[in-house]
Amino acid sequence: MLFLVAALLLLGVVLGTVAHAPLPLTVVASVVIGVWLAVFAVRERHGRRRHTAN
């Protein structure tokens, strides 16, 4: 329950920041976060395949 409250609080802070940030800055930040998540997903997938094969 505490995790849910913290997540909602963080979401509110982030959405409040995005609402006041200029649109180009929001788009650049979104792209950076998306690329970072994609790289993380690829690395996790490769790591799990390597450990499973052994």
Stockholm file with secondary structure:
# STOCKHOLM 1.0

chainA/1-54         MLFLVAALLLLGVVLGTVAHAPLPLTVVASVVIGVWLAVFAVRERHGRRRHTAN
#=GR chainA/1-54 SS CHHHHHHHHHHHHHHHHHHHSCHHHHHHHHHHHHHHHHHHHHHHHHHHHHHHHC
#=GC SS_cons        CHHHHHHHHHHHHHHHHHHHSCHHHHHHHHHHHHHHHHHHHHHHHHHHHHHHHC
//
